[in-house]
Amino acid sequence: MDETTSEIYELVKTKVQEQGAYDPDAYEAVVEETIDYFFEKGKLTDDDNVEFIKEELMAMLDTLKDEVAE
């Protein structure tokens, strides 16, 4: 996972904990919202492989659940 994806993941994790968005649909909404936020801040551009980043983040839902449970 690259640095930007790690930053997005940390923000996603915080938002998921605040919103209790642990089901896949809610998690996906948080991921998309956070990716949009990174676009607005200029940390992501059209040159970035956003689909890959999203897939990587979506695959981390179980990891996030485990981290939160600790």
mmCIF file of the N, C-alpha and C atoms, coordinates in Angstrom:
data_MODEL
# 
_entry.id   MODEL 
# 
loop_
_atom_site.group_PDB 
_atom_site.id 
_atom_site.type_symbol 
_atom_site.label_atom_id 
_atom_site.label_alt_id 
_atom_site.label_comp_id 
_atom_site.label_asym_id 
_atom_site.label_entity_id 
_atom_site.label_seq_id 
_atom_site.pdbx_PDB_ins_code 
_atom_site.Cartn_x 
_atom_site.Cartn_y 
_atom_site.Cartn_z 
_atom_site.occupancy 
_atom_site.B_iso_or_equiv 
_atom_site.pdbx_formal_charge 
_atom_site.auth_seq_id 
_atom_site.auth_comp_id 
_atom_site.auth_asym_id 
_atom_site.auth_atom_id 
_atom_site.pdbx_PDB_model_num 
ATOM 1   N N  . MET A 1 1  ? 0.851   -1.170 0.000   1.00 0.00 ? 1  MET A N  1 
ATOM 2   C CA . MET A 1 1  ? 0.000   0.000  0.000   1.00 0.00 ? 1  MET A CA 1 
ATOM 3   C C  . MET A 1 1  ? 0.899   1.236  0.000   1.00 0.00 ? 1  MET A C  1 
ATOM 4   N N  . ASP A 1 2  ? 0.618   2.157  -0.914  1.00 0.00 ? 2  ASP A N  1 
ATOM 5   C CA . ASP A 1 2  ? 1.453   3.351  -0.972  1.00 0.00 ? 2  ASP A CA 1 
ATOM 6   C C  . ASP A 1 2  ? 1.044   4.367  0.099   1.00 0.00 ? 2  ASP A C  1 
ATOM 7   N N  . GLU A 1 3  ? 1.798   5.438  0.186   1.00 0.00 ? 3  GLU A N  1 
ATOM 8   C CA . GLU A 1 3  ? 1.596   6.428  1.251   1.00 0.00 ? 3  GLU A CA 1 
ATOM 9   C C  . GLU A 1 3  ? 0.215   7.083  1.184   1.00 0.00 ? 3  GLU A C  1 
ATOM 10  N N  . THR A 1 4  ? -0.217  7.452  -0.018  1.00 0.00 ? 4  THR A N  1 
ATOM 11  C CA . THR A 1 4  ? -1.526  8.101  -0.170  1.00 0.00 ? 4  THR A CA 1 
ATOM 12  C C  . THR A 1 4  ? -2.646  7.149  0.215   1.00 0.00 ? 4  THR A C  1 
ATOM 13  N N  . THR A 1 5  ? -2.550  5.913  -0.224  1.00 0.00 ? 5  THR A N  1 
ATOM 14  C CA . THR A 1 5  ? -3.571  4.920  0.122   1.00 0.00 ? 5  THR A CA 1 
ATOM 15  C C  . THR A 1 5  ? -3.601  4.708  1.635   1.00 0.00 ? 5  THR A C  1 
ATOM 16  N N  . SER A 1 6  ? -2.449  4.699  2.269   1.00 0.00 ? 6  SER A N  1 
ATOM 17  C CA . SER A 1 6  ? -2.391  4.563  3.728   1.00 0.00 ? 6  SER A CA 1 
ATOM 18  C C  . SER A 1 6  ? -3.070  5.740  4.420   1.00 0.00 ? 6  SER A C  1 
ATOM 19  N N  . GLU A 1 7  ? -2.834  6.948  3.898   1.00 0.00 ? 7  GLU A N  1 
ATOM 20  C CA . GLU A 1 7  ? -3.490  8.136  4.462   1.00 0.00 ? 7  GLU A CA 1 
ATOM 21  C C  . GLU A 1 7  ? -5.004  8.038  4.318   1.00 0.00 ? 7  GLU A C  1 
ATOM 22  N N  . ILE A 1 8  ? -5.449  7.611  3.128   1.00 0.00 ? 8  ILE A N  1 
ATOM 23  C CA . ILE A 1 8  ? -6.887  7.465  2.895   1.00 0.00 ? 8  ILE A CA 1 
ATOM 24  C C  . ILE A 1 8  ? -7.449  6.431  3.858   1.00 0.00 ? 8  ILE A C  1 
ATOM 25  N N  . TYR A 1 9  ? -6.752  5.301  4.007   1.00 0.00 ? 9  TYR A N  1 
ATOM 26  C CA . TYR A 1 9  ? -7.220  4.238  4.897   1.00 0.00 ? 9  TYR A CA 1 
ATOM 27  C C  . TYR A 1 9  ? -7.368  4.730  6.332   1.00 0.00 ? 9  TYR A C  1 
ATOM 28  N N  . GLU A 1 10 ? -6.403  5.490  6.809   1.00 0.00 ? 10 GLU A N  1 
ATOM 29  C CA . GLU A 1 10 ? -6.477  5.990  8.191   1.00 0.00 ? 10 GLU A CA 1 
ATOM 30  C C  . GLU A 1 10 ? -7.696  6.894  8.379   1.00 0.00 ? 10 GLU A C  1 
ATOM 31  N N  . LEU A 1 11 ? -7.977  7.749  7.390   1.00 0.00 ? 11 LEU A N  1 
ATOM 32  C CA . LEU A 1 11 ? -9.149  8.616  7.477   1.00 0.00 ? 11 LEU A CA 1 
ATOM 33  C C  . LEU A 1 11 ? -10.431 7.802  7.362   1.00 0.00 ? 11 LEU A C  1 
ATOM 34  N N  . VAL A 1 12 ? -10.435 6.807  6.480   1.00 0.00 ? 12 VAL A N  1 
ATOM 35  C CA . VAL A 1 12 ? -11.597 5.913  6.350   1.00 0.00 ? 12 VAL A CA 1 
ATOM 36  C C  . VAL A 1 12 ? -11.848 5.217  7.679   1.00 0.00 ? 12 VAL A C  1 
ATOM 37  N N  . LYS A 1 13 ? -10.797 4.719  8.303   1.00 0.00 ? 13 LYS A N  1 
ATOM 38  C CA . LYS A 1 13 ? -10.936 4.005  9.579   1.00 0.00 ? 13 LYS A CA 1 
ATOM 39  C C  . LYS A 1 13 ? -11.571 4.908  10.633  1.00 0.00 ? 13 LYS A C  1 
ATOM 40  N N  . THR A 1 14 ? -11.117 6.146  10.700  1.00 0.00 ? 14 THR A N  1 
ATOM 41  C CA . THR A 1 14 ? -11.679 7.101  11.660  1.00 0.00 ? 14 THR A CA 1 
ATOM 42  C C  . THR A 1 14 ? -13.154 7.344  11.387  1.00 0.00 ? 14 THR A C  1 
ATOM 43  N N  . LYS A 1 15 ? -13.490 7.578  10.118  1.00 0.00 ? 15 LYS A N  1 
ATOM 44  C CA . LYS A 1 15 ? -14.889 7.854  9.754   1.00 0.00 ? 15 LYS A CA 1 
ATOM 45  C C  . LYS A 1 15 ? -15.786 6.647  10.029  1.00 0.00 ? 15 LYS A C  1 
ATOM 46  N N  . VAL A 1 16 ? -15.279 5.457  9.716   1.00 0.00 ? 16 VAL A N  1 
ATOM 47  C CA . VAL A 1 16 ? -16.066 4.235  9.943   1.00 0.00 ? 16 VAL A CA 1 
ATOM 48  C C  . VAL A 1 16 ? -16.361 4.071  11.431  1.00 0.00 ? 16 VAL A C  1 
ATOM 49  N N  . GLN A 1 17 ? -15.368 4.327  12.262  1.00 0.00 ? 17 GLN A N  1 
ATOM 50  C CA . GLN A 1 17 ? -15.574 4.215  13.706  1.00 0.00 ? 17 GLN A CA 1 
ATOM 51  C C  . GLN A 1 17 ? -16.589 5.246  14.187  1.00 0.00 ? 17 GLN A C  1 
ATOM 52  N N  . GLU A 1 18 ? -16.496 6.462  13.684  1.00 0.00 ? 18 GLU A N  1 
ATOM 53  C CA . GLU A 1 18 ? -17.428 7.518  14.096  1.00 0.00 ? 18 GLU A CA 1 
ATOM 54  C C  . GLU A 1 18 ? -18.853 7.218  13.651  1.00 0.00 ? 18 GLU A C  1 
ATOM 55  N N  . GLN A 1 19 ? -18.996 6.668  12.435  1.00 0.00 ? 19 GLN A N  1 
ATOM 56  C CA . GLN A 1 19 ? -20.322 6.455  11.853  1.00 0.00 ? 19 GLN A CA 1 
ATOM 57  C C  . GLN A 1 19 ? -20.858 5.043  12.082  1.00 0.00 ? 19 GLN A C  1 
ATOM 58  N N  . GLY A 1 20 ? -20.020 4.136  12.562  1.00 0.00 ? 20 GLY A N  1 
ATOM 59  C CA . GLY A 1 20 ? -20.450 2.749  12.732  1.00 0.00 ? 20 GLY A CA 1 
ATOM 60  C C  . GLY A 1 20 ? -20.765 2.086  11.402  1.00 0.00 ? 20 GLY A C  1 
ATOM 61  N N  . ALA A 1 21 ? -20.020 2.460  10.363  1.00 0.00 ? 21 ALA A N  1 
ATOM 62  C CA . ALA A 1 21 ? -20.281 2.008  8.990   1.00 0.00 ? 21 ALA A CA 1 
ATOM 63  C C  . ALA A 1 21 ? -19.509 0.729  8.679   1.00 0.00 ? 21 ALA A C  1 
ATOM 64  N N  . TYR A 1 22 ? -19.875 -0.353 9.351   1.00 0.00 ? 22 TYR A N  1 
ATOM 65  C CA . TYR A 1 22 ? -19.111 -1.589 9.210   1.00 0.00 ? 22 TYR A CA 1 
ATOM 66  C C  . TYR A 1 22 ? -19.653 -2.549 8.161   1.00 0.00 ? 22 TYR A C  1 
ATOM 67  N N  . ASP A 1 23 ? -20.872 -2.311 7.634   1.00 0.00 ? 23 ASP A N  1 
ATOM 68  C CA . ASP A 1 23 ? -21.347 -3.202 6.589   1.00 0.00 ? 23 ASP A CA 1 
ATOM 69  C C  . ASP A 1 23 ? -20.724 -2.757 5.260   1.00 0.00 ? 23 ASP A C  1 
ATOM 70  N N  . PRO A 1 24 ? -20.596 -3.667 4.308   1.00 0.00 ? 24 PRO A N  1 
ATOM 71  C CA . PRO A 1 24 ? -19.868 -3.356 3.067   1.00 0.00 ? 24 PRO A CA 1 
ATOM 72  C C  . PRO A 1 24 ? -20.397 -2.131 2.305   1.00 0.00 ? 24 PRO A C  1 
ATOM 73  N N  . ASP A 1 25 ? -21.702 -1.946 2.243   1.00 0.00 ? 25 ASP A N  1 
ATOM 74  C CA . ASP A 1 25 ? -22.246 -0.806 1.501   1.00 0.00 ? 25 ASP A CA 1 
ATOM 75  C C  . ASP A 1 25 ? -21.897 0.518  2.174   1.00 0.00 ? 25 ASP A C  1 
ATOM 76  N N  . ALA A 1 26 ? -22.045 0.570  3.479   1.00 0.00 ? 26 ALA A N  1 
ATOM 77  C CA . ALA A 1 26 ? -21.712 1.789  4.214   1.00 0.00 ? 26 ALA A CA 1 
ATOM 78  C C  . ALA A 1 26 ? -20.212 2.058  4.141   1.00 0.00 ? 26 ALA A C  1 
ATOM 79  N N  . TYR A 1 27 ? -19.425 1.007  4.254   1.00 0.00 ? 27 TYR A N  1 
ATOM 80  C CA . TYR A 1 27 ? -17.964 1.142  4.153   1.00 0.00 ? 27 TYR A CA 1 
ATOM 81  C C  . TYR A 1 27 ? -17.577 1.690  2.783   1.00 0.00 ? 27 TYR A C  1 
ATOM 82  N N  . GLU A 1 28 ? -18.187 1.161  1.737   1.00 0.00 ? 28 GLU A N  1 
ATOM 83  C CA . GLU A 1 28 ? -17.893 1.634  0.382   1.00 0.00 ? 28 GLU A CA 1 
ATOM 84  C C  . GLU A 1 28 ? -18.239 3.113  0.226   1.00 0.00 ? 28 GLU A C  1 
ATOM 85  N N  . ALA A 1 29 ? -19.344 3.534  0.812   1.00 0.00 ? 29 ALA A N  1 
ATOM 86  C CA . ALA A 1 29 ? -19.730 4.943  0.753   1.00 0.00 ? 29 ALA A CA 1 
ATOM 87  C C  . ALA A 1 29 ? -18.676 5.819  1.432   1.00 0.00 ? 29 ALA A C  1 
ATOM 88  N N  . VAL A 1 30 ? -18.159 5.371  2.563   1.00 0.00 ? 30 VAL A N  1 
ATOM 89  C CA . VAL A 1 30 ? -17.122 6.125  3.271   1.00 0.00 ? 30 VAL A CA 1 
ATOM 90  C C  . VAL A 1 30 ? -15.845 6.166  2.432   1.00 0.00 ? 30 VAL A C  1 
ATOM 91  N N  . VAL A 1 31 ? -15.482 5.055  1.808   1.00 0.00 ? 31 VAL A N  1 
ATOM 92  C CA . VAL A 1 31 ? -14.294 5.004  0.959   1.00 0.00 ? 31 VAL A CA 1 
ATOM 93  C C  . VAL A 1 31 ? -14.433 6.004  -0.188  1.00 0.00 ? 31 VAL A C  1 
ATOM 94  N N  . GLU A 1 32 ? -15.584 6.001  -0.853  1.00 0.00 ? 32 GLU A N  1 
ATOM 95  C CA . GLU A 1 32 ? -15.796 6.911  -1.983  1.00 0.00 ? 32 GLU A CA 1 
ATOM 96  C C  . GLU A 1 32 ? -15.775 8.369  -1.530  1.00 0.00 ? 32 GLU A C  1 
ATOM 97  N N  . GLU A 1 33 ? -16.413 8.644  -0.409  1.00 0.00 ? 33 GLU A N  1 
ATOM 98  C CA . GLU A 1 33 ? -16.430 9.999  0.146   1.00 0.00 ? 33 GLU A CA 1 
ATOM 99  C C  . GLU A 1 33 ? -15.007 10.473 0.463   1.00 0.00 ? 33 GLU A C  1 
ATOM 100 N N  . THR A 1 34 ? -14.210 9.595  1.024   1.00 0.00 ? 34 THR A N  1 
ATOM 101 C CA . THR A 1 34 ? -12.844 9.941  1.400   1.00 0.00 ? 34 THR A CA 1 
ATOM 102 C C  . THR A 1 34 ? -11.967 10.136 0.165   1.00 0.00 ? 34 THR A C  1 
ATOM 103 N N  . ILE A 1 35 ? -12.145 9.305  -0.846  1.00 0.00 ? 35 ILE A N  1 
ATOM 104 C CA . ILE A 1 35 ? -11.404 9.480  -2.101  1.00 0.00 ? 35 ILE A CA 1 
ATOM 105 C C  . ILE A 1 35 ? -11.769 10.827 -2.727  1.00 0.00 ? 35 ILE A C  1 
ATOM 106 N N  . ASP A 1 36 ? -13.050 11.173 -2.723  1.00 0.00 ? 36 ASP A N  1 
ATOM 107 C CA . ASP A 1 36 ? -13.479 12.480 -3.243  1.00 0.00 ? 36 ASP A CA 1 
ATOM 108 C C  . ASP A 1 36 ? -12.818 13.615 -2.470  1.00 0.00 ? 36 ASP A C  1 
ATOM 109 N N  . TYR A 1 37 ? -12.739 13.466 -1.162  1.00 0.00 ? 37 TYR A N  1 
ATOM 110 C CA . TYR A 1 37 ? -12.098 14.472 -0.315  1.00 0.00 ? 37 TYR A CA 1 
ATOM 111 C C  . TYR A 1 37 ? -10.626 14.654 -0.711  1.00 0.00 ? 37 TYR A C  1 
ATOM 112 N N  . PHE A 1 38 ? -9.936  13.546 -0.977  1.00 0.00 ? 38 PHE A N  1 
ATOM 113 C CA . PHE A 1 38 ? -8.531  13.619 -1.365  1.00 0.00 ? 38 PHE A CA 1 
ATOM 114 C C  . PHE A 1 38 ? -8.375  14.276 -2.741  1.00 0.00 ? 38 PHE A C  1 
ATOM 115 N N  . PHE A 1 39 ? -9.355  14.086 -3.626  1.00 0.00 ? 39 PHE A N  1 
ATOM 116 C CA . PHE A 1 39 ? -9.347  14.795 -4.908  1.00 0.00 ? 39 PHE A CA 1 
ATOM 117 C C  . PHE A 1 39 ? -9.487  16.299 -4.675  1.00 0.00 ? 39 PHE A C  1 
ATOM 118 N N  . GLU A 1 40 ? -10.433 16.683 -3.819  1.00 0.00 ? 40 GLU A N  1 
ATOM 119 C CA . GLU A 1 40 ? -10.667 18.094 -3.523  1.00 0.00 ? 40 GLU A CA 1 
ATOM 120 C C  . GLU A 1 40 ? -9.422  18.754 -2.940  1.00 0.00 ? 40 GLU A C  1 
ATOM 121 N N  . LYS A 1 41 ? -8.695  18.025 -2.109  1.00 0.00 ? 41 LYS A N  1 
ATOM 122 C CA . LYS A 1 41 ? -7.487  18.564 -1.473  1.00 0.00 ? 41 LYS A CA 1 
ATOM 123 C C  . LYS A 1 41 ? -6.262  18.518 -2.394  1.00 0.00 ? 41 LYS A C  1 
ATOM 124 N N  . GLY A 1 42 ? -6.417  17.909 -3.566  1.00 0.00 ? 42 GLY A N  1 
ATOM 125 C CA . GLY A 1 42 ? -5.315  17.832 -4.514  1.00 0.00 ? 42 GLY A CA 1 
ATOM 126 C C  . GLY A 1 42 ? -4.319  16.732 -4.221  1.00 0.00 ? 42 GLY A C  1 
ATOM 127 N N  . LYS A 1 43 ? -4.669  15.839 -3.294  1.00 0.00 ? 43 LYS A N  1 
ATOM 128 C CA . LYS A 1 43 ? -3.762  14.735 -2.968  1.00 0.00 ? 43 LYS A CA 1 
ATOM 129 C C  . LYS A 1 43 ? -3.917  13.577 -3.951  1.00 0.00 ? 43 LYS A C  1 
ATOM 130 N N  . LEU A 1 44 ? -5.031  13.565 -4.693  1.00 0.00 ? 44 LEU A N  1 
ATOM 131 C CA . LEU A 1 44 ? -5.254  12.599 -5.765  1.00 0.00 ? 44 LEU A CA 1 
ATOM 132 C C  . LEU A 1 44 ? -5.556  13.382 -7.034  1.00 0.00 ? 44 LEU A C  1 
ATOM 133 N N  . THR A 1 45 ? -5.120  12.837 -8.172  1.00 0.00 ? 45 THR A N  1 
ATOM 134 C CA . THR A 1 45 ? -5.419  13.457 -9.458  1.00 0.00 ? 45 THR A CA 1 
ATOM 135 C C  . THR A 1 45 ? -5.950  12.381 -10.401 1.00 0.00 ? 45 THR A C  1 
ATOM 136 N N  . ASP A 1 46 ? -6.344  12.805 -11.587 1.00 0.00 ? 46 ASP A N  1 
ATOM 137 C CA . ASP A 1 46 ? -6.815  11.841 -12.585 1.00 0.00 ? 46 ASP A CA 1 
ATOM 138 C C  . ASP A 1 46 ? -5.712  10.886 -13.020 1.00 0.00 ? 46 ASP A C  1 
ATOM 139 N N  . ASP A 1 47 ? -4.453  11.239 -12.733 1.00 0.00 ? 47 ASP A N  1 
ATOM 140 C CA . ASP A 1 47 ? -3.327  10.365 -13.075 1.00 0.00 ? 47 ASP A CA 1 
ATOM 141 C C  . ASP A 1 47 ? -3.210  9.177  -12.122 1.00 0.00 ? 47 ASP A C  1 
ATOM 142 N N  . ASP A 1 48 ? -3.826  9.279  -10.952 1.00 0.00 ? 48 ASP A N  1 
ATOM 143 C CA . ASP A 1 48 ? -3.779  8.185  -9.985  1.00 0.00 ? 48 ASP A CA 1 
ATOM 144 C C  . ASP A 1 48 ? -4.745  7.075  -10.401 1.00 0.00 ? 48 ASP A C  1 
ATOM 145 N N  . ASN A 1 49 ? -4.385  5.845  -10.084 1.00 0.00 ? 49 ASN A N  1 
ATOM 146 C CA . ASN A 1 49 ? -5.240  4.702  -10.395 1.00 0.00 ? 49 ASN A CA 1 
ATOM 147 C C  . ASN A 1 49 ? -6.278  4.554  -9.283  1.00 0.00 ? 49 ASN A C  1 
ATOM 148 N N  . VAL A 1 50 ? -7.324  5.346  -9.372  1.00 0.00 ? 50 VAL A N  1 
ATOM 149 C CA . VAL A 1 50 ? -8.328  5.417  -8.313  1.00 0.00 ? 50 VAL A CA 1 
ATOM 150 C C  . VAL A 1 50 ? -9.080  4.096  -8.156  1.00 0.00 ? 50 VAL A C  1 
ATOM 151 N N  . GLU A 1 51 ? -9.334  3.419  -9.251  1.00 0.00 ? 51 GLU A N  1 
ATOM 152 C CA . GLU A 1 51 ? -10.024 2.126  -9.164  1.00 0.00 ? 51 GLU A CA 1 
ATOM 153 C C  . GLU A 1 51 ? -9.201  1.135  -8.351  1.00 0.00 ? 51 GLU A C  1 
ATOM 154 N N  . PHE A 1 52 ? -7.899  1.108  -8.581  1.00 0.00 ? 52 PHE A N  1 
ATOM 155 C CA . PHE A 1 52 ? -7.028  0.213  -7.830  1.00 0.00 ? 52 PHE A CA 1 
ATOM 156 C C  . PHE A 1 52 ? -7.013  0.595  -6.350  1.00 0.00 ? 52 PHE A C  1 
ATOM 157 N N  . ILE A 1 53 ? -6.918  1.888  -6.074  1.00 0.00 ? 53 ILE A N  1 
ATOM 158 C CA . ILE A 1 53 ? -6.928  2.361  -4.686  1.00 0.00 ? 53 ILE A CA 1 
ATOM 159 C C  . ILE A 1 53 ? -8.222  1.937  -4.002  1.00 0.00 ? 53 ILE A C  1 
ATOM 160 N N  . LYS A 1 54 ? -9.351  2.132  -4.693  1.00 0.00 ? 54 LYS A N  1 
ATOM 161 C CA . LYS A 1 54 ? -10.645 1.757  -4.114  1.00 0.00 ? 54 LYS A CA 1 
ATOM 162 C C  . LYS A 1 54 ? -10.705 0.249  -3.860  1.00 0.00 ? 54 LYS A C  1 
ATOM 163 N N  . GLU A 1 55 ? -10.256 -0.548 -4.824  1.00 0.00 ? 55 GLU A N  1 
ATOM 164 C CA . GLU A 1 55 ? -10.254 -2.006 -4.645  1.00 0.00 ? 55 GLU A CA 1 
ATOM 165 C C  . GLU A 1 55 ? -9.404  -2.410 -3.447  1.00 0.00 ? 55 GLU A C  1 
ATOM 166 N N  . GLU A 1 56 ? -8.251  -1.771 -3.327  1.00 0.00 ? 56 GLU A N  1 
ATOM 167 C CA . GLU A 1 56 ? -7.343  -2.072 -2.214  1.00 0.00 ? 56 GLU A CA 1 
ATOM 168 C C  . GLU A 1 56 ? -8.006  -1.740 -0.875  1.00 0.00 ? 56 GLU A C  1 
ATOM 169 N N  . LEU A 1 57 ? -8.664  -0.586 -0.822  1.00 0.00 ? 57 LEU A N  1 
ATOM 170 C CA . LEU A 1 57 ? -9.341  -0.175 0.413   1.00 0.00 ? 57 LEU A CA 1 
ATOM 171 C C  . LEU A 1 57 ? -10.528 -1.082 0.724   1.00 0.00 ? 57 LEU A C  1 
ATOM 172 N N  . MET A 1 58 ? -11.280 -1.465 -0.301  1.00 0.00 ? 58 MET A N  1 
ATOM 173 C CA . MET A 1 58 ? -12.432 -2.341 -0.083  1.00 0.00 ? 58 MET A CA 1 
ATOM 174 C C  . MET A 1 58 ? -11.985 -3.700 0.459   1.00 0.00 ? 58 MET A C  1 
ATOM 175 N N  . ALA A 1 59 ? -10.842 -4.160 0.013   1.00 0.00 ? 59 ALA A N  1 
ATOM 176 C CA . ALA A 1 59 ? -10.314 -5.447 0.472   1.00 0.00 ? 59 ALA A CA 1 
ATOM 177 C C  . ALA A 1 59 ? -9.856  -5.390 1.931   1.00 0.00 ? 59 ALA A C  1 
ATOM 178 N N  . MET A 1 60 ? -9.756  -4.195 2.488   1.00 0.00 ? 60 MET A N  1 
ATOM 179 C CA . MET A 1 60 ? -9.248  -4.042 3.852   1.00 0.00 ? 60 MET A CA 1 
ATOM 180 C C  . MET A 1 60 ? -10.355 -3.942 4.897   1.00 0.00 ? 60 MET A C  1 
ATOM 181 N N  . LEU A 1 61 ? -11.606 -4.133 4.496   1.00 0.00 ? 61 LEU A N  1 
ATOM 182 C CA . LEU A 1 61 ? -12.714 -4.029 5.458   1.00 0.00 ? 61 LEU A CA 1 
ATOM 183 C C  . LEU A 1 61 ? -12.530 -4.993 6.625   1.00 0.00 ? 61 LEU A C  1 
ATOM 184 N N  . ASP A 1 62 ? -12.180 -6.239 6.351   1.00 0.00 ? 62 ASP A N  1 
ATOM 185 C CA . ASP A 1 62 ? -12.003 -7.205 7.438   1.00 0.00 ? 62 ASP A CA 1 
ATOM 186 C C  . ASP A 1 62 ? -10.839 -6.819 8.349   1.00 0.00 ? 62 ASP A C  1 
ATOM 187 N N  . THR A 1 63 ? -9.769  -6.314 7.751   1.00 0.00 ? 63 THR A N  1 
ATOM 188 C CA . THR A 1 63 ? -8.627  -5.853 8.537   1.00 0.00 ? 63 THR A CA 1 
ATOM 189 C C  . THR A 1 63 ? -9.046  -4.716 9.459   1.00 0.00 ? 63 THR A C  1 
ATOM 190 N N  . LEU A 1 64 ? -9.820  -3.785 8.911   1.00 0.00 ? 64 LEU A N  1 
ATOM 191 C CA . LEU A 1 64 ? -10.295 -2.654 9.693   1.00 0.00 ? 64 LEU A CA 1 
ATOM 192 C C  . LEU A 1 64 ? -11.145 -3.140 10.861  1.00 0.00 ? 64 LEU A C  1 
ATOM 193 N N  . LYS A 1 65 ? -12.044 -4.065 10.595  1.00 0.00 ? 65 LYS A N  1 
ATOM 194 C CA . LYS A 1 65 ? -12.889 -4.616 11.665  1.00 0.00 ? 65 LYS A CA 1 
ATOM 195 C C  . LYS A 1 65 ? -12.019 -5.237 12.778  1.00 0.00 ? 65 LYS A C  1 
ATOM 196 N N  . ASP A 1 66 ? -10.981 -5.967 12.363  1.00 0.00 ? 66 ASP A N  1 
ATOM 197 C CA . ASP A 1 66 ? -10.076 -6.584 13.344  1.00 0.00 ? 66 ASP A CA 1 
ATOM 198 C C  . ASP A 1 66 ? -9.344  -5.533 14.154  1.00 0.00 ? 66 ASP A C  1 
ATOM 199 N N  . GLU A 1 67 ? -8.867  -4.485 13.489  1.00 0.00 ? 67 GLU A N  1 
ATOM 200 C CA . GLU A 1 67 ? -8.135  -3.422 14.180  1.00 0.00 ? 67 GLU A CA 1 
ATOM 201 C C  . GLU A 1 67 ? -9.029  -2.700 15.192  1.00 0.00 ? 67 GLU A C  1 
ATOM 202 N N  . VAL A 1 68 ? -10.262 -2.466 14.822  1.00 0.00 ? 68 VAL A N  1 
ATOM 203 C CA . VAL A 1 68 ? -11.202 -1.750 15.676  1.00 0.00 ? 68 VAL A CA 1 
ATOM 204 C C  . VAL A 1 68 ? -11.590 -2.616 16.886  1.00 0.00 ? 68 VAL A C  1 
ATOM 205 N N  . ALA A 1 69 ? -11.641 -3.931 16.673  1.00 0.00 ? 69 ALA A N  1 
ATOM 206 C CA . ALA A 1 69 ? -12.046 -4.846 17.735  1.00 0.00 ? 69 ALA A CA 1 
ATOM 207 C C  . ALA A 1 69 ? -10.983 -4.961 18.829  1.00 0.00 ? 69 ALA A C  1 
ATOM 208 N N  . GLU A 1 70 ? -9.754  -4.618 18.501  1.00 0.00 ? 70 GLU A N  1 
ATOM 209 C CA . GLU A 1 70 ? -8.655  -4.769 19.478  1.00 0.00 ? 70 GLU A CA 1 
ATOM 210 C C  . GLU A 1 70 ? -8.756  -3.753 20.605  1.00 0.00 ? 70 GLU A C  1 
# 
